[in-house]
Amino acid sequence: MILSEAWQGRKYAVYGLARSGLATVSALVRSGCEVACWDDNEEARGRANPFAKRVDFVAEGLAGYDSLVVSPGVPINTHVIAEKAREAGCEIIGDVELFARARGDLPRHVVVGITGTNGKSTTTALIDHILREAKVPSVAAGNIGEPILSLDPLPEGGAYVLELSSYQIDLTQGLDCEVAVLLNITPDHLDRYDGEFDKYVASKERLFAMQGGDSVAVDMREIDVPAGSEDWSPSLAGPHNAQNAAAAIIACSALGLTRDEIEKGLASFKGLAHRMERVAEKDGVAFVNDSKATNVDSVAPALAAFERIHWIAGGQAKSGDLSALGPHMGNIVRAYLVGDAQDLFAKALDGKVDFVKTGTIEQAVKEAAAAARPGDTVLLSPACASFDQFKDFEARGEAFRAAVEAL
């Protein structure tokens, strides 16, 4: 666990006791800090370090606390806890900011920060993999893997590779990444930014603003990626992965890795579950799990990656506008619509793509497999959140895998 003397001398309130919140409470307590915590879920409160007080901050306020550490999932633009903090003059931060303040107590290291609307997890995992293959002590954390404060400090020369959502950046003021990567920005999560895209963009770009003068900023919006670059790694199908691979190459080069080291890492990368994951091939038909594609813009490159696609889409819609998929609709043999969005998507696809409403992923897989011919791809790439039928996109991807295995 990461501990720090730099945190001492302040009184902390930790609100939200999921994985990162529980790790934050333990790290602060073990560092000798005065800590109180709260979660509306009684079971979650019971899992927190017993040496932290339980205080209902919404009911009792935050007077006397120096720092409110909140989970990135707490919508600080609308949640009452943010108003309580402002009334008490209490700063609002997240666990990544605590990590930033602890860096001086850790062995010499570098931080690579990756943000963007799409591709963060793949790029983060790829950079971490290349570094590990080159024998650099490395760990992927932040919005991927384990909570950053739960990790043991890396040895001298290590690299913390952090996937950072806009929510996490909003709660961070002092993270100076030696290498910061911004992949892309398309409209997403605008409910957290009062419906204003410019505010969302500004949140992402703050990753660069926090950097010092000697740091490297990689803005992939300004870099042309050559066609075919996704072929650098066998697990990175589709043109969108060319950008991810290029970002990883630039970041690792900035950290001093050689071309040979980078190429070896690219070649051995296995990809991530639920992100263009090839789960099976049956009778010449490929079944690809892209459950992580929770918005329309993340689906477009997936549709561009294959020529004859039986597309499984739907769930809890973020938008009914599928116009971004227009250039790739010619690759769709048929769409199989599921979940709450099936009527909305049916209206958007009417007259453009052959479709059928199947309701569930299990039924969609059965019908797609029956219709597919050798060389086709059955692709789960939902363009929706999963919460209408599943607890998260991982559970949705596992349901797809199970349905394929049951064929």
Helices and strands as residue ranges (DSSP letters): G 5-7, E 11-15, H 19-30, E 34-38, H 42-47, E 53-54, H 57-60, E 67-70, H 80-88, E 91-93, H 95-102, G 103-105, E 109-115, H 120-133, E 138-142, G 148-150, E 158-163, H 166-170, E 179-182, G 190-193, H 197-209, E 216-219, G 220-222, G 229-232, H 240-254, H 259-268, E 277-282, E 285-289, H 296-304, E 309-314, E 316-317, G 323-331, E 332-338, H 342-349, E 355-359, H 361-371, E 377-380, E 384-385, H 393-405
